[in-house]
Every structure is written in C-alpha cells, then in structure tokens.
Amino acid sequence: MKKAILLLAAIGLFASLSAGTVEIINDTGGYDIYWIYISPSTSDSWGDDWLDESEILPSGSSVAFSVPNGEYDIRLVDEDDDEYIRYGVTISGYYEWYVSLDDLGEYYINGGSGDTVYGNAPVTIYNDTGGYDIWYIYCNPSDYSDWGDDRLGSDILYSGNEYTFYIDGGDYYDIQCEDEDGDTYTFWEIWIGSEGVYLPVDLGDLD
C-alpha cells in the first residue's frame, strides 16, 4: 500500500514538473481574437481551435492553457482574419505572449524562412535585478553600428524570470537591457558560440 502511494506521488510530481502553461494576453488595442491554435512543432497540422466554440478573447483580456513542456507553434486569428504566428516556441513552465499588432505575420523563434529569423544559438537573459522589470533587450554583432530591433517585442522580462531568443552563433555580440526606469545594462563583446549563452542581469551591471 505504501509503495502504491509513493508511486502515485512520484507520478504526480513528474506530471507537475512536466506541465507547462501558455498565457495569451490580447494587447492588440481593439481587435478580438477568435481562434487560438497550439500545435507541437513536430505536427504538420494546427489541429482544433483551443477556444470554446462560442468563446473569443477580447482585446485587453487573457486566457491560459495547460500543455506538456515541449516545443510548439502558436497561431492566433483575429476578427479580421489577420494572423499572429510564432513557430518553435519552447514551453518550460510558464510562457506568456502579449500579442500586439507588431506580432502580425510569422515569427520564427528557432530560425526558418519567415518575417523574422534569429538563428539557432540561444541567448537566455535572467532578470536578477530584484524588482525592476526589463522592457527592452537589444543584441547585435559587436561590429554593427546600431542596436537594431528590440528582442523582447511586445513581451516584458519580469524580475525573477528569464527570456530566451536566438541568434546566429559564432561571433562577438553586444547586449543591452533597459528596465522600466530607463536604466540600461550593457555587455560588450560577448563571444556567443553555437551553444549560446546564459546571462544574469543584476544591479551591479548598471551602466
């Protein structure tokens, strides 16, 4: 009996560790989302709509779904039939997407042939500031003359969380984070190989 209880507890613990949450926040500023599809990246179809048949996601609202940890493609369709698609999203625990009009079209997280391609070397930024949310992250090769696009897009890197994006490995990169107060944390000439890099950001890194 005790062995059975321990086995069930172990199964429950494993299930909780392997479960992820995807939260979709409609930040489009006026467009309701009518359809949500979450499909394993290995699948060749989108499958069924994850919203209930009569349900919509109004602008300013959010909805959350439970999925096993893994890699997924996410597709949203709004009231005008416009699509917001992210391919190759890694779900490991909690993942949130603040969907804005900037996300219209296709966004390839792990590389591909869409509107935005970042490469295959993961860059993970851990917000260790102890209370300051990071609103912008920039990362470009060190020989570039400007910072380029914000890697967070419509997302926010909250204190205590981490965020991963992908670049082409095999070069020196400059990385700059900017928090909610407009303070910056800049890291110059970091070598990033194909294995990527893990970068904690704390108040000691303030410019």
FIKOL-537070 format. One record per residue (C-alpha): residue number from 1; residue in one letter; x, y, z; chain. Coordinates in Angstrom, 1 decimal. Each point is the difference from the previous one (the first is absolute). Layout:
# FIKOL-537070
+-----+------+--------+--------+--------+-------+
|  nr | rest |      u |      v |      w | kette |
+-----+------+--------+--------+--------+-------+
| NUM |    a |      X |      Y |      Z |     A |
...
+-----+------+--------+--------+--------+-------+
# end
This chain:
# FIKOL-537070
+-----+------+--------+--------+--------+-------+
|  nr | rest |      u |      v |      w | kette |
+-----+------+--------+--------+--------+-------+
|   1 |    m |    0.0 |    0.0 |    0.0 |     A |
|   2 |    k |    2.8 |    2.4 |    0.9 |     A |
|   3 |    k |    1.8 |   -0.8 |   -3.2 |     A |
|   4 |    a |   -3.1 |    0.8 |   -2.0 |     A |
|   5 |    i |   -0.4 |    3.3 |    1.8 |     A |
|   6 |    l |    3.6 |    0.9 |   -0.7 |     A |
|   7 |    l |   -0.3 |   -1.0 |   -3.6 |     A |
|   8 |    l |   -3.1 |    2.2 |   -0.4 |     A |
|   9 |    a |    1.7 |    2.9 |    1.7 |     A |
|  10 |    a |    3.0 |   -0.4 |   -2.3 |     A |
|  11 |    i |   -2.2 |   -0.1 |   -3.1 |     A |
|  12 |    g |   -1.8 |    3.1 |    1.2 |     A |
|  13 |    l |    3.3 |    1.8 |    0.6 |     A |
|  14 |    f |    1.3 |   -0.9 |   -3.4 |     A |
|  15 |    a |   -3.2 |    1.2 |   -1.6 |     A |
|  16 |    s |    0.2 |    3.3 |    1.8 |     A |
|  17 |    l |    3.6 |    0.4 |   -1.1 |     A |
|  18 |    s |   -0.8 |   -0.8 |   -3.6 |     A |
|  19 |    a |   -3.0 |    2.3 |   -0.2 |     A |
|  20 |    g |    0.2 |    3.4 |   -1.6 |     A |
|  21 |    t |   -2.3 |    3.0 |   -0.2 |     A |
|  22 |    v |   -0.6 |    2.2 |   -3.1 |     A |
|  23 |    e |   -1.6 |    3.3 |    0.7 |     A |
|  24 |    i |   -1.2 |    2.2 |   -2.9 |     A |
|  25 |    i |   -0.7 |    3.6 |    0.8 |     A |
|  26 |    n |   -1.9 |    2.0 |   -2.6 |     A |
|  27 |    d |    1.9 |    3.3 |   -0.2 |     A |
|  28 |    t |   -1.0 |    0.9 |   -3.6 |     A |
|  29 |    g |   -1.8 |    3.1 |    1.1 |     A |
|  30 |    g |   -3.4 |   -0.8 |   -1.4 |     A |
|  31 |    y |   -0.1 |   -3.3 |   -1.9 |     A |
|  32 |    d |   -1.6 |   -3.0 |    1.5 |     A |
|  33 |    i |    1.7 |   -3.4 |   -0.6 |     A |
|  34 |    y |   -2.4 |   -2.6 |   -1.3 |     A |
|  35 |    w |    2.2 |   -3.1 |   -0.3 |     A |
|  36 |    i |    3.0 |   -1.3 |    1.8 |     A |
|  37 |    y |    2.0 |   -3.0 |   -1.2 |     A |
|  38 |    i |    2.9 |   -1.6 |    2.0 |     A |
|  39 |    s |    1.7 |   -2.9 |   -1.8 |     A |
|  40 |    p |    3.2 |   -2.0 |    0.7 |     A |
|  41 |    s |    2.7 |    1.2 |   -2.4 |     A |
|  42 |    t |    0.3 |   -3.5 |   -1.3 |     A |
|  43 |    s |   -3.6 |   -0.1 |   -1.2 |     A |
|  44 |    d |   -1.0 |    0.8 |   -3.6 |     A |
|  45 |    s |   -3.4 |    1.4 |    1.0 |     A |
|  46 |    w |   -1.3 |    2.7 |    2.3 |     A |
|  47 |    g |   -2.7 |   -2.2 |    1.5 |     A |
|  48 |    d |   -3.1 |    1.3 |    1.7 |     A |
|  49 |    d |   -0.7 |    3.5 |    1.3 |     A |
|  50 |    w |    0.9 |    0.2 |    3.7 |     A |
|  51 |    l |   -2.7 |    2.5 |    0.8 |     A |
|  52 |    d |   -3.5 |   -1.3 |    0.7 |     A |
|  53 |    e |   -2.4 |    0.1 |   -3.0 |     A |
|  54 |    s |   -1.8 |    3.1 |    1.2 |     A |
|  55 |    e |    3.1 |    1.6 |    1.7 |     A |
|  56 |    i |    2.1 |    2.9 |   -1.1 |     A |
|  57 |    l |    3.0 |    1.8 |    1.5 |     A |
|  58 |    p |   -1.0 |    3.7 |    0.2 |     A |
|  59 |    s |    2.6 |    2.7 |   -0.2 |     A |
|  60 |    g |    1.4 |    0.6 |    3.4 |     A |
|  61 |    s |   -0.8 |   -3.5 |    1.3 |     A |
|  62 |    s |    2.1 |   -3.1 |    0.5 |     A |
|  63 |    v |   -0.4 |   -3.8 |   -0.1 |     A |
|  64 |    a |    2.3 |   -2.8 |    1.2 |     A |
|  65 |    f |    0.4 |   -3.6 |   -1.1 |     A |
|  66 |    s |    1.9 |   -3.0 |    1.5 |     A |
|  67 |    v |    2.3 |   -1.9 |   -2.3 |     A |
|  68 |    p |    2.9 |   -2.5 |    0.6 |     A |
|  69 |    n |    3.4 |    1.7 |   -0.2 |     A |
|  70 |    g |    1.4 |   -0.1 |   -3.5 |     A |
|  71 |    e |    0.3 |    2.0 |   -3.2 |     A |
|  72 |    y |   -3.2 |    1.4 |   -1.6 |     A |
|  73 |    d |   -1.3 |    2.1 |   -2.8 |     A |
|  74 |    i |   -2.6 |    2.6 |    1.0 |     A |
|  75 |    r |   -2.5 |    1.5 |   -2.4 |     A |
|  76 |    l |   -2.6 |    2.7 |    0.8 |     A |
|  77 |    v |   -2.6 |    1.4 |   -2.4 |     A |
|  78 |    d |   -1.9 |    3.2 |    0.8 |     A |
|  79 |    e |   -3.4 |    1.3 |   -1.0 |     A |
|  80 |    d |    1.4 |    1.3 |   -3.4 |     A |
|  81 |    d |    1.6 |   -3.4 |   -0.7 |     A |
|  82 |    d |    3.4 |    1.4 |    0.5 |     A |
|  83 |    e |    2.5 |   -2.5 |    1.4 |     A |
|  84 |    y |    2.7 |    0.2 |    2.7 |     A |
|  85 |    i |    2.3 |   -3.1 |   -0.1 |     A |
|  86 |    r |    3.0 |   -1.0 |    2.0 |     A |
|  87 |    y |    1.9 |   -3.1 |   -1.0 |     A |
|  88 |    g |    2.3 |   -2.1 |    2.2 |     A |
|  89 |    v |   -1.1 |    1.4 |    3.4 |     A |
|  90 |    t |    1.6 |   -1.9 |    2.9 |     A |
|  91 |    i |   -2.4 |   -0.6 |    2.8 |     A |
|  92 |    s |    1.8 |   -0.7 |    3.3 |     A |
|  93 |    g |   -2.2 |    0.9 |    2.9 |     A |
|  94 |    y |   -1.7 |    3.3 |   -0.7 |     A |
|  95 |    y |   -0.1 |    1.9 |   -3.4 |     A |
|  96 |    e |   -1.9 |    3.2 |   -0.6 |     A |
|  97 |    w |   -0.7 |    1.8 |   -3.2 |     A |
|  98 |    y |   -1.1 |    3.6 |    0.0 |     A |
|  99 |    v |   -1.5 |    0.1 |   -3.5 |     A |
| 100 |    s |    0.2 |    3.4 |   -1.7 |     A |
| 101 |    l |   -0.3 |    1.2 |   -3.6 |     A |
| 102 |    d |    3.8 |   -0.2 |   -0.2 |     A |
| 103 |    d |   -0.5 |   -3.8 |    0.1 |     A |
| 104 |    l |   -2.0 |   -0.2 |   -3.3 |     A |
| 105 |    g |    1.4 |   -2.6 |   -2.3 |     A |
| 106 |    e |    2.4 |   -2.8 |    0.6 |     A |
| 107 |    y |    2.8 |    0.0 |    2.6 |     A |
| 108 |    y |    2.5 |   -2.8 |    0.0 |     A |
| 109 |    i |    1.5 |   -0.5 |    3.4 |     A |
| 110 |    n |    2.5 |   -2.7 |   -1.0 |     A |
| 111 |    g |    0.9 |    1.1 |   -3.5 |     A |
| 112 |    g |   -1.8 |   -0.6 |   -3.2 |     A |
| 113 |    s |   -1.2 |    2.0 |   -3.0 |     A |
| 114 |    g |   -2.6 |    2.5 |    1.3 |     A |
| 115 |    d |   -0.2 |    3.7 |    0.8 |     A |
| 116 |    t |    2.4 |   -0.2 |    3.0 |     A |
| 117 |    v |    2.9 |   -2.5 |    0.3 |     A |
| 118 |    y |    2.3 |    0.0 |    2.9 |     A |
| 119 |    g |    2.3 |   -3.0 |   -0.5 |     A |
| 120 |    n |    0.6 |   -3.1 |    2.1 |     A |
| 121 |    a |    2.2 |    1.1 |    2.9 |     A |
| 122 |    p |   -2.1 |    0.6 |    3.1 |     A |
| 123 |    v |    0.6 |    3.2 |    2.1 |     A |
| 124 |    t |   -1.7 |   -0.2 |    3.4 |     A |
| 125 |    i |   -0.3 |    3.2 |    2.1 |     A |
| 126 |    y |   -0.8 |   -0.5 |    3.7 |     A |
| 127 |    n |   -1.4 |    3.0 |    1.7 |     A |
| 128 |    d |    1.8 |    0.0 |    3.4 |     A |
| 129 |    t |   -0.6 |    3.8 |    0.7 |     A |
| 130 |    g |   -2.1 |   -0.8 |    3.1 |     A |
| 131 |    g |   -3.1 |    2.0 |   -1.0 |     A |
| 132 |    y |    0.5 |    1.8 |   -3.3 |     A |
| 133 |    d |   -1.7 |   -1.3 |   -3.2 |     A |
| 134 |    i |    2.0 |    0.1 |   -3.2 |     A |
| 135 |    w |   -2.0 |    1.5 |   -2.9 |     A |
| 136 |    y |    2.6 |   -0.1 |   -2.8 |     A |
| 137 |    i |    2.8 |   -2.4 |   -1.0 |     A |
| 138 |    y |    2.4 |    0.7 |   -2.9 |     A |
| 139 |    c |    2.6 |   -2.4 |   -1.4 |     A |
| 140 |    n |    2.0 |    0.5 |   -3.1 |     A |
| 141 |    p |    3.5 |   -0.9 |   -1.2 |     A |
| 142 |    s |    2.7 |    2.2 |    1.5 |     A |
| 143 |    d |    1.0 |    1.5 |   -3.4 |     A |
| 144 |    y |   -3.6 |    1.3 |   -0.6 |     A |
| 145 |    s |   -0.5 |    3.7 |    0.2 |     A |
| 146 |    d |   -3.4 |   -0.1 |    1.7 |     A |
| 147 |    w |   -2.0 |   -2.2 |    2.4 |     A |
| 148 |    g |   -2.6 |   -1.1 |   -2.4 |     A |
| 149 |    d |   -3.4 |   -1.3 |    1.0 |     A |
| 150 |    d |   -1.2 |   -0.7 |    3.5 |     A |
| 151 |    r |    0.3 |   -3.7 |    0.6 |     A |
| 152 |    l |   -2.9 |   -0.1 |    2.6 |     A |
| 153 |    g |   -2.5 |    1.4 |   -2.5 |     A |
| 154 |    s |   -3.3 |    0.4 |    1.9 |     A |
| 155 |    d |    1.2 |   -2.1 |    2.9 |     A |
| 156 |    i |    1.4 |    1.2 |    3.4 |     A |
| 157 |    l |    2.7 |   -1.8 |    1.9 |     A |
| 158 |    y |   -1.3 |    0.2 |    3.6 |     A |
| 159 |    s |    2.4 |   -0.1 |    3.0 |     A |
| 160 |    g |    0.8 |   -3.6 |    0.9 |     A |
| 161 |    n |   -0.8 |   -1.3 |   -3.5 |     A |
| 162 |    e |    2.1 |   -0.9 |   -3.0 |     A |
| 163 |    y |   -0.5 |    0.5 |   -3.7 |     A |
| 164 |    t |    1.6 |   -1.9 |   -2.9 |     A |
| 165 |    f |    0.5 |    1.2 |   -3.6 |     A |
| 166 |    y |    2.2 |   -1.4 |   -2.8 |     A |
| 167 |    i |    2.9 |    1.5 |   -2.0 |     A |
| 168 |    d |    2.6 |   -1.3 |   -2.5 |     A |
| 169 |    g |    2.8 |   -1.4 |    2.2 |     A |
| 170 |    g |    3.7 |    0.4 |   -0.8 |     A |
| 171 |    d |    0.5 |    3.7 |    0.6 |     A |
| 172 |    y |    0.5 |    2.7 |    2.6 |     A |
| 173 |    y |   -3.2 |    1.7 |    1.1 |     A |
| 174 |    d |   -0.9 |    3.1 |    1.9 |     A |
| 175 |    i |   -3.0 |   -0.3 |    2.3 |     A |
| 176 |    q |   -2.0 |    2.8 |    1.6 |     A |
| 177 |    c |   -3.0 |   -0.3 |    2.3 |     A |
| 178 |    e |   -2.2 |    3.0 |    1.0 |     A |
| 179 |    d |   -2.2 |   -0.1 |    3.1 |     A |
| 180 |    e |   -3.3 |    1.7 |    0.8 |     A |
| 181 |    d |    1.8 |    3.1 |    1.3 |     A |
| 182 |    g |    2.0 |    0.4 |   -3.2 |     A |
| 183 |    d |    3.2 |   -1.3 |    1.7 |     A |
| 184 |    t |    2.3 |   -2.1 |   -2.3 |     A |
| 185 |    y |    2.2 |   -3.0 |    0.6 |     A |
| 186 |    t |    2.5 |   -0.4 |   -2.8 |     A |
| 187 |    f |    2.3 |   -3.0 |   -0.7 |     A |
| 188 |    w |    2.7 |    0.5 |   -2.7 |     A |
| 189 |    e |    1.7 |   -2.5 |   -2.3 |     A |
| 190 |    i |   -1.4 |   -3.2 |    1.4 |     A |
| 191 |    w |    1.0 |   -3.1 |   -2.0 |     A |
| 192 |    i |   -3.0 |   -2.1 |   -0.8 |     A |
| 193 |    g |    0.6 |   -3.4 |   -1.5 |     A |
| 194 |    s |   -2.6 |   -2.5 |   -1.3 |     A |
| 195 |    e |   -0.7 |   -1.1 |    3.5 |     A |
| 196 |    g |   -1.3 |    3.6 |    0.9 |     A |
| 197 |    v |    0.4 |    1.8 |    3.2 |     A |
| 198 |    y |   -1.7 |    0.5 |    3.4 |     A |
| 199 |    l |    0.2 |    3.6 |    1.3 |     A |
| 200 |    p |   -1.3 |    1.0 |    3.4 |     A |
| 201 |    v |   -0.6 |    3.8 |    0.3 |     A |
| 202 |    d |    0.1 |    1.6 |    3.4 |     A |
| 203 |    l |    0.4 |    3.6 |    1.4 |     A |
| 204 |    g |    3.8 |   -0.4 |    0.0 |     A |
| 205 |    d |   -0.2 |    0.1 |   -3.8 |     A |
| 206 |    l |   -1.6 |    3.4 |   -0.2 |     A |
| 207 |    d |    1.7 |    2.4 |   -2.4 |     A |
+-----+------+--------+--------+--------+-------+
# end
